[in-house]
Every structure is written in structure tokens, then in C-alpha cells.
Amino acid sequence: MATLITFGKDTPIERPDPGGRAAVFIPHNDADEAVRDVLKNGSGMVGFGNPDGTVTVYFENNRFNDSALHSWGSKCFKAYDRMVKNAPTTNKITADAGNFVQIGLIEGSEILVTEMTQLHKWLQKWNMMDTAPEANQVYAN
């Protein structure tokens, strides 16, 4: 079970407007089982911190094998679009911040991965390295 951890100072607080900054996450190795069960298949995850110390994470795992969502970056941009539009979705979770590791930031059409090693470990776990970005800066197509 994850322990209560507050998010870092670089984690944006509250839902961003379109073009605004959000965090990019992967699940922590010790994430709660409920979180691990939802976030699979090299999901792209973006979100923001809440005043109570939780994080709200929108994710895309491409469960329908849409070729436009093959890359990890495309999954993140899809999740970001849902988040900033506050679109109805089942691909959203609010959980204790200790369940996640922030690996970067997303702002509009750009992702900056600050923890590429962590991202690679996440993608390797699901045999999804072919979806990994080539560089730490990822741009929407």
C-alpha cells in the first residue's frame, strides 16, 4: 500500500486550462493494487495536484489499438486533451500522490520528460519500448 506523500513543488495544482501546464506521471512501484489494475499497457498519464494532497490523473492506454494512439506521447496528448476540456471519461483516477512518480511536464502541444530512465522502466514493464519517445522533448503531431 502506498504511503501518504505530498506531490512535489513542480506538480501543477488544479486542472489547467487548454494550453496550461500539467504533470506527466507513471505509477509508483508500490502503488495501491486498485491503481496498478487501472494503469496498464504503457499508459500515458497526465494530471494535477489537489489541495488535499491527492492527484487527479487522466490516462490513455489505447485499449482499442487505435494506430493514432500507438506512441506513448500520443497517449499523453489524448489524456491531456480530455483533462483540459474536463471531458467525461472513465480514464481518470484521483488517488493518494504516493501512488505516482512525476516524470515530466506537459504544456499544450509539448511534453518535457525529466525522468527518462523511469519512463523507460515503465514502458519496458509492458513490452512497449517501441512507443517510447526518442528524446526528452515530445511534440504533438
Number of C-alpha atoms within 10 A of each C-alpha: 10 15 12 13 13 17 21 11 8 12 21 19 19 14 18 19 14 16 14 14 23 28 27 29 28 25 20 18 13 14 21 18 11 11 18 14 9 14 19 19 18 28 27 28 30 31 32 24 26 20 9 9 15 20 27 22 26 28 31 25 22 21 10 7 9 8 9 11 20 17 19 25 24 22 23 25 27 21 25 32 18 18 26 19 12 14 10 9 11 8 16 20 16 15 20 23 27 22 24 25 20 24 19 22 21 24 19 18 15 17 22 18 22 15 14 17 11 17 24 16 15 22 22 16 13 12 12 18 17 12 18 19 18 9 9 14 15 18 16 12 9
